[in-house]
Amino acid sequence: MTVSTSDPTKETGRTPSMLASLLVLGVMVSLILLAVMFFGSEVADGPLQVSMTLSTLFALTVAFYYGFRGSVVSDAIRSSVNGTMGTIFVLLAIGAIIGTLYLAGTVAAFIYYGVELLNPRFYYITVFIIASVLSMLLGSSLTTVGAVGVPFVGLAAIMGVSPAIAAGAAISGAILGDKTAKISDTALLTIATVGGVKIDEHARMVIRTAIPTIIISALLFLVLGLMGSTTAGPIDPTEVQDTVSQYFNVSLLAFVPVILIFVLSMFRFSSFMCLMLPAIAAVILAGFTQHDLIVSLAGDPSLSYFEAVLKVGIDTLANGFHLNSGNASLDSLFNGGGTAGMLTTMWLILVAASFGAVADFTGMLRRIIAPVINWTKGPATLILTTMLTAIGLNTVAADPYVSIVVTSRMFRNEYMKERLKPVTLSTAIADSGTMVSGIIPWNVNGALFAGALGIGTLVYAPYAFLAYLTPLVTVMIGFLYFRKDHLAGDDDATAVYGEEPDKLPTSAQLA
């Protein structure tokens, strides 16, 4: 048996040139654009994954040419993929909760009561307000989208309003908590990487930048509703309720799984637990409240009712819910979820994380960004460059956490040189990379939102106003205010920021 004596350091090559780095980025962008051009809103059903896979292979080829060998690149990819495990488990939980919310009659209850209580003309702004409030309380866009986005997007079709705009409203509200909530994973990671800023100070500052975008977004959703964005004439609530009641036993008990999501979130359970435990509870609830539906779905008279509940519950968790009423429009509405339905999204997350790992580990990202940093002249352009970098890293690395960490580490010294307060850097990062990740199809958050709502990222993105209004508003505020907000004259910038942290908080999505 031969023992390898190779030196791992010899497998680390030299940093690719600017031309090679730009070529890798250009190939990725070109392949994505081709996929979008050929497949449109269905691009995330496989074509986008193929584009990212081919982009990763090309990046690996360039890395090999510059001397990076198998084990070190594999370790970088493995580390990046391991970092997505929490997200993937959350994705599986989202698939499970969607299917079981249908089975327990929760979505049916939203429709039953919603058609009577909600006005289609104020539908979008209502969804936006509810999602905004809950996300700031829960600090998790993923939990908010799973609990609020799914039923409201399903109800949109019945109300005669656009599901795409409803999805945009839900996501706009959901991502607000990612930057403003004091318990948000991304907010805590941002202040940890920047250093010298406390969560209370960061929260106060990002709320200030959020207020204008919240007002503008709310007005846009209000205008869209009032300007007649409905796709159908007036609905008859009684007719809708009678139709729903034919297949589901509707009661207020159906809201128990959603309430449980909020309760677990308030007790700081992980995103996975906050969604998976209510999914199991929804199956149990369905066993008590949806007798006729379960017997029908089981399709086997020889089974006892307990066995039928087990069979239907397991099938719903795995493969989602399918009504099979014979009414095509109704079956289309009550159809979705299941962990198996999330496999293409998992594929996208894995290949995107692999591409980001290669581009980051080999130094391609830093090679491209370094000249941009040198271009900055003064505080205003530094803030603008920081935000553009965070957005760019979200696009290339496909992960908001990578974007936060890399941007912070690359710009910390520049902010110290300009004597800008640490909260200025944390705000610039939070209001750019964190906010846009949900409207990038191959980004972790974009893929999760699309998988949860069953609506392509490119379909809802134009209506996720908060995502792209926030960077624009913050840049304007930065030019008017942040660039003048320097440290006090006797403050030592190095002491204020402190040492760059060696250990950073991770996204606790499983425990």
C-alpha positions in Angstrom: 0.0 0.0 0.0 1.5 3.3 -1.1 1.1 6.4 1.1 0.8 9.7 -0.8 3.4 12.2 0.1 2.2 15.0 -2.2 2.2 18.5 -0.8 -1.4 20.0 -0.9 0.1 23.5 -1.3 1.5 22.5 -4.7 -2.1 21.9 -5.9 -2.9 25.6 -5.4 -2.3 27.5 -8.6 -1.9 31.2 -9.4 -4.7 33.7 -9.6 -6.3 33.7 -13.0 -5.8 36.8 -15.1 -8.3 39.6 -15.5 -9.1 38.4 -19.0 -9.6 34.8 -17.9 -11.8 35.9 -14.9 -14.0 38.0 -17.1 -14.2 35.2 -19.6 -15.6 32.8 -17.0 -18.1 35.4 -15.9 -19.0 36.2 -19.5 -19.6 32.5 -20.3 -21.9 32.2 -17.3 -23.9 35.3 -18.2 -24.1 34.2 -21.9 -25.4 30.7 -21.1 -28.0 32.1 -18.6 -29.2 34.6 -21.2 -29.5 31.9 -23.8 -31.5 29.7 -21.5 -33.8 32.6 -20.6 -34.2 33.5 -24.3 -35.1 30.0 -25.3 -37.2 28.9 -22.3 -38.6 32.2 -20.8 -40.4 31.7 -17.5 -39.8 27.9 -17.5 -36.0 28.5 -17.4 -35.7 27.2 -13.8 -37.3 23.8 -14.7 -33.9 22.5 -15.9 -32.4 24.8 -18.6 -31.0 27.2 -16.0 -29.5 24.3 -14.0 -27.8 23.1 -17.2 -26.4 26.6 -17.9 -24.9 26.8 -14.4 -23.5 23.3 -14.7 -21.7 24.1 -17.9 -20.5 27.4 -16.4 -19.0 25.5 -13.5 -17.3 23.0 -15.8 -15.7 26.0 -17.7 -14.6 27.6 -14.5 -13.0 24.3 -13.4 -11.2 24.1 -16.8 -9.8 27.6 -16.3 -8.8 26.8 -12.7 -7.0 23.7 -13.9 -5.1 25.7 -16.5 -3.9 28.1 -13.8 -2.6 25.3 -11.7 -5.4 24.5 -9.3 -5.6 20.7 -8.9 -8.4 18.3 -7.8 -8.3 18.1 -4.1 -8.1 21.8 -3.1 -10.8 22.8 -5.6 -12.9 19.8 -4.5 -12.5 20.9 -0.9 -13.7 24.4 -1.8 -16.7 23.1 -3.6 -17.5 20.6 -0.8 -17.3 23.4 1.8 -19.6 25.6 -0.3 -22.1 22.7 -0.9 -22.0 21.8 2.8 -23.0 25.4 3.5 -26.2 24.9 1.5 -27.3 21.9 3.5 -29.4 24.0 5.9 -31.0 25.8 2.9 -31.8 22.5 1.2 -33.4 21.1 4.3 -35.5 24.3 4.6 -36.4 23.8 0.9 -37.6 20.3 1.6 -39.6 21.6 4.5 -41.2 24.2 2.3 -42.3 21.5 -0.1 -43.7 19.5 2.8 -45.7 22.4 4.3 -47.2 23.5 1.0 -48.6 20.1 0.3 -49.9 19.6 3.8 -51.5 23.1 3.9 -53.6 21.9 1.0 -54.4 18.6 2.7 -55.5 20.2 6.0 -57.8 22.6 4.2 -55.7 25.6 5.2 -55.5 27.0 1.7 -59.2 26.2 1.2 -59.9 28.2 4.4 -57.9 31.1 3.2 -60.0 31.1 0.0 -63.3 30.5 1.8 -62.9 33.4 4.2 -60.7 35.5 1.9 -63.2 35.9 -0.9 -65.6 37.5 1.6 -63.2 39.6 3.6 -60.7 40.8 1.0 -61.3 43.4 -1.7 -59.5 42.6 -4.9 -58.7 46.3 -5.4 -56.7 46.3 -2.2 -55.4 42.8 -2.4 -51.8 43.5 -3.3 -51.2 46.1 -0.6 -52.9 43.9 2.0 -50.5 41.0 1.1 -47.5 43.4 1.2 -48.5 44.8 4.7 -49.1 41.4 6.2 -45.9 39.9 4.9 -43.9 43.0 6.0 -45.2 43.0 9.5 -44.6 39.2 9.9 -41.2 39.2 8.4 -40.0 42.0 10.8 -41.4 39.9 13.7 -40.0 36.6 12.5 -36.7 37.7 10.9 -37.0 35.1 8.2 -38.1 35.7 4.6 -38.2 31.9 4.0 -40.7 31.3 6.8 -42.8 34.3 5.8 -43.0 33.2 2.2 -43.9 29.7 3.2 -46.6 30.7 5.6 -48.1 33.8 4.0 -47.0 33.8 0.3 -48.4 30.3 -0.6 -52.0 30.8 0.6 -52.2 34.4 -0.7 -50.8 33.5 -4.1 -53.3 30.6 -4.3 -56.2 32.9 -3.4 -55.1 35.5 -6.0 -56.4 33.3 -8.9 -59.8 33.0 -7.2 -60.0 36.8 -6.5 -59.3 37.5 -10.2 -56.0 39.3 -9.4 -52.5 38.5 -10.7 -50.7 35.7 -8.8 -47.4 37.2 -10.1 -48.1 40.6 -8.5 -49.3 38.9 -5.3 -46.1 36.9 -5.2 -44.1 40.1 -5.7 -46.0 41.8 -2.9 -45.4 38.8 -0.6 -41.7 38.6 -1.4 -41.3 42.4 -1.0 -42.7 42.2 2.5 -40.8 39.0 3.3 -37.3 40.3 2.5 -37.9 43.4 4.6 -37.3 41.3 7.8 -34.0 40.0 6.5 -32.4 43.4 6.9 -34.5 45.0 9.7 -35.2 42.3 12.2 -32.8 42.0 15.1 -33.1 38.2 15.0 -32.4 37.9 11.3 -29.5 35.6 10.3 -28.4 37.9 7.6 -28.5 41.0 9.8 -26.4 39.3 12.5 -23.9 38.0 9.9 -23.6 41.5 8.5 -22.7 43.2 11.7 -20.4 40.3 12.7 -18.3 40.6 9.5 -18.2 44.4 9.6 -17.3 44.8 13.2 -17.7 47.8 15.5 -21.5 48.0 15.1 -24.2 46.6 17.3 -27.5 45.1 16.1 -29.6 47.9 17.6 -27.6 50.6 15.8 -27.7 48.6 12.5 -31.5 48.1 12.9 -32.2 51.8 13.5 -30.2 52.8 10.4 -31.7 50.2 8.0 -35.2 51.1 9.2 -34.5 54.7 8.2 -33.6 53.6 4.7 -36.5 51.2 4.6 -39.2 53.7 5.3 -39.1 55.5 1.9 -39.0 52.2 0.0 -41.9 50.8 2.1 -44.0 53.9 1.3 -43.2 53.8 -2.4 -43.8 50.1 -2.7 -47.1 50.3 -0.8 -48.2 53.1 -3.2 -47.3 51.0 -6.2 -49.2 48.0 -5.0 -52.2 50.3 -4.2 -52.1 51.8 -7.6 -51.9 48.4 -9.3 -55.0 47.3 -7.4 -57.0 50.4 -8.0 -56.1 50.7 -11.7 -58.0 47.5 -12.3 -55.3 44.8 -12.6 -58.0 42.1 -12.1 -58.3 39.4 -14.8 -62.0 38.6 -14.1 -65.3 40.2 -13.4 -66.9 40.4 -9.9 -66.8 37.1 -8.0 -69.7 35.6 -6.2 -68.3 34.7 -2.7 -71.2 32.3 -2.0 -70.5 30.4 -5.2 -66.8 30.1 -4.4 -67.5 29.0 -0.8 -70.0 26.4 -1.9 -67.5 25.0 -4.4 -64.7 24.8 -1.8 -67.0 23.2 0.7 -67.8 20.3 -1.6 -64.3 19.0 -1.2 -63.0 20.4 2.1 -64.3 20.6 5.6 -63.7 24.3 6.2 -63.2 25.7 9.7 -61.0 28.0 11.7 -59.1 24.9 12.9 -57.4 24.8 9.5 -55.3 27.9 10.5 -53.6 25.9 13.3 -50.6 24.9 11.2 -50.0 28.6 10.1 -50.3 29.8 13.7 -47.9 27.0 14.8 -45.3 28.4 12.3 -45.5 31.8 13.9 -45.4 30.4 17.5 -42.3 28.3 16.7 -40.6 31.2 15.0 -41.2 33.5 18.0 -39.6 30.8 20.2 -36.5 31.0 17.9 -36.9 27.5 16.4 -34.9 27.0 13.2 -36.5 27.6 9.8 -36.5 23.9 9.2 -38.3 23.1 12.4 -40.7 26.0 12.0 -41.9 24.6 8.7 -41.5 20.8 9.2 -43.2 20.4 12.5 -46.3 22.3 11.3 -46.3 20.2 8.2 -46.6 17.0 10.3 -49.2 18.7 12.5 -51.2 19.6 9.4 -51.3 15.9 8.4 -52.5 15.0 11.9 -55.1 17.8 11.7 -56.3 16.6 8.3 -56.9 13.1 9.8 -59.4 14.7 12.2 -61.0 17.2 9.9 -60.8 16.0 6.3 -62.2 12.4 6.6 -64.0 12.3 3.2 -61.1 13.9 1.4 -58.6 11.4 2.8 -60.7 8.4 2.0 -61.1 9.7 -1.6 -57.3 10.3 -2.0 -56.4 7.0 -0.5 -58.4 5.2 -3.2 -58.3 1.9 -1.4 -61.5 0.8 0.5 -59.6 -2.1 2.1 -57.5 0.3 4.2 -58.6 1.2 7.7 -59.0 5.0 8.2 -55.8 5.2 10.2 -53.9 3.4 7.3 -55.5 5.8 4.8 -54.3 8.8 6.8 -50.8 7.4 6.9 -50.8 6.6 3.2 -52.2 10.0 2.1 -50.0 11.9 4.7 -46.8 10.3 3.5 -47.7 10.7 -0.1 -48.5 14.4 0.4 -45.3 15.1 2.2 -43.3 13.4 -0.5 -45.2 14.2 -3.7 -47.5 17.1 -2.8 -51.3 17.5 -3.0 -53.5 16.7 -6.0 -57.2 17.2 -5.7 -58.4 15.2 -8.7 -62.0 16.6 -8.6 -62.5 16.5 -12.4 -62.7 20.3 -12.5 -59.6 21.4 -14.3 -59.4 24.9 -12.9 -60.1 23.7 -9.4 -57.6 20.9 -9.7 -55.0 23.4 -10.9 -55.6 25.6 -7.9 -55.4 22.8 -5.3 -52.2 21.2 -6.6 -48.7 21.6 -5.4 -46.0 21.1 -2.8 -44.1 17.9 -1.8 -40.4 17.5 -1.2 -40.0 15.7 -4.6 -41.2 18.8 -6.4 -38.2 20.7 -4.9 -35.5 18.5 -6.6 -34.9 20.8 -9.6 -34.5 23.8 -7.2 -32.0 21.7 -5.1 -30.1 21.0 -8.3 -29.9 24.7 -9.1 -28.7 25.6 -5.6 -26.0 22.9 -5.7 -24.5 23.9 -9.1 -24.8 27.6 -8.3 -22.9 27.0 -5.0 -20.3 25.0 -6.9 -19.7 27.8 -9.5 -19.5 30.4 -6.7 -17.0 28.3 -4.8 -14.6 27.9 -7.8 -14.9 31.6 -8.7 -14.2 32.7 -5.1 -11.5 30.1 -4.2 -9.4 30.7 -7.3 -9.4 34.5 -6.8 -11.5 35.3 -9.9 -14.0 37.4 -8.0 -11.3 39.4 -6.2 -9.4 39.8 -9.5 -12.5 41.4 -11.0 -13.5 43.5 -8.0 -10.0 44.9 -7.0 -9.8 47.5 -9.9 -13.3 48.6 -9.0 -12.2 49.3 -5.4 -9.2 51.3 -6.7 -11.6 53.4 -8.8 -13.5 54.7 -5.8 -12.8 58.4 -5.0 -14.3 59.5 -1.8 -17.1 58.3 0.5 -20.0 58.6 -2.0 -18.4 56.5 -4.7 -17.2 54.0 -2.0 -20.7 53.4 -0.9 -21.9 53.0 -4.4 -19.1 50.6 -5.2 -19.8 48.6 -2.1 -23.5 48.1 -3.0 -22.7 47.3 -6.7 -20.1 44.7 -5.4 -22.6 43.1 -3.1 -25.2 42.9 -5.8 -22.6 41.5 -8.3 -21.4 38.8 -5.8 -25.0 37.8 -5.2 -25.3 37.3 -9.0 -22.0 35.4 -9.4 -21.7 33.5 -6.2 -25.4 32.9 -6.0 -25.4 33.1 -2.2 -26.3 36.1 0.0 -24.1 34.8 2.8 -21.0 34.7 0.5 -21.9 38.2 -0.7 -22.1 39.6 2.8 -18.8 38.1 4.0 -16.7 38.8 0.9 -18.0 42.4 0.4 -17.3 43.2 4.1 -13.8 41.8 4.1 -12.9 43.6 0.8 -14.2 47.0 1.9 -13.5 47.2 5.6 -10.1 48.9 5.3 -11.5 51.3 2.7 -14.2 52.5 5.1 -11.6 52.9 7.9 -9.4 55.0 5.6 -12.4 57.2 4.8 -13.3 57.3 8.5 -16.9 56.3 7.8 -18.8 54.7 10.6 -19.1 50.9 10.6 -22.9 51.2 10.4 -22.5 52.9 7.0 -20.8 49.7 5.7 -23.3 47.4 7.3 -26.2 49.4 5.9 -24.7 49.5 2.4 -24.3 45.7 2.4 -27.8 45.0 3.9 -29.5 47.4 1.5 -28.0 45.8 -1.6 -26.9 42.2 -1.7 -29.3 41.1 1.0 -32.3 42.6 -0.8 -31.7 41.6 -4.4 -30.9 37.9 -3.7 -34.6 37.0 -4.0 -35.0 38.3 -7.6 -32.0 36.4 -9.0 -33.2 33.1 -10.4 -30.1 31.1 -9.6 -29.5 32.7 -6.3 -30.3 30.6 -3.2 -33.2 32.9 -2.1 -34.5 33.4 -5.7 -34.6 29.6 -6.2 -36.3 29.1 -2.8 -39.0 31.7 -3.4 -39.8 30.3 -6.9 -39.9 26.8 -5.6 -42.2 27.7 -2.7 -44.7 29.8 -4.7 -44.6 27.8 -7.9 -44.0 31.0 -9.9 -40.8 31.7 -11.8 -38.4 34.2 -10.4 -38.5 36.2 -13.7 -42.3 36.3 -13.5 -42.6 37.8 -10.0 -39.3 39.8 -10.0 -40.8 42.9 -11.8 -43.3 43.3 -9.0 -40.9 42.7 -6.0 -40.5 46.5 -5.8 -38.7 46.6 -2.5 -35.8 44.5 -3.9 -34.6 47.0 -6.4 -36.0 50.2 -4.9 -34.0 49.7 -1.7 -30.5 50.0 -3.3 -31.6 53.0 -5.4 -33.0 54.9 -2.3 -30.0 54.0 -0.2 -27.5 55.2 -2.9 -29.4 58.6 -3.0 -29.3 58.8 0.8 -25.7 57.8 0.8 -24.7 60.7 -1.5 -26.8 63.1 0.6 -26.1 61.9 4.2 -23.9 58.8 4.7 -20.8 60.3 3.0 -20.9 63.1 5.6 -21.4 60.7 8.6 -17.8 60.3 9.7 -16.3 59.1 12.9 -15.6 61.7 15.6 -12.2 63.5 15.2 -10.6 61.8 18.1 -11.8 58.3 17.3 -9.3 55.7 16.1 -10.9 54.0 13.1 -9.0 50.8 13.6 -10.1 50.6 17.3 -13.7 51.3 16.4 -13.9 48.6 13.8 -11.8 46.2 15.7 -9.9 43.1 14.4 -11.5 41.3 11.5 -13.5 38.5 13.1 -12.0 35.0 12.6 -15.2 33.1 13.5 -18.5 34.2 12.0 -22.1 33.2 12.9 -23.6 30.6 10.6 -27.2 30.3 9.4 -28.8 28.1 12.0 -31.5 26.6 9.9 -31.5 23.0 11.1 -31.2 22.9 14.9 
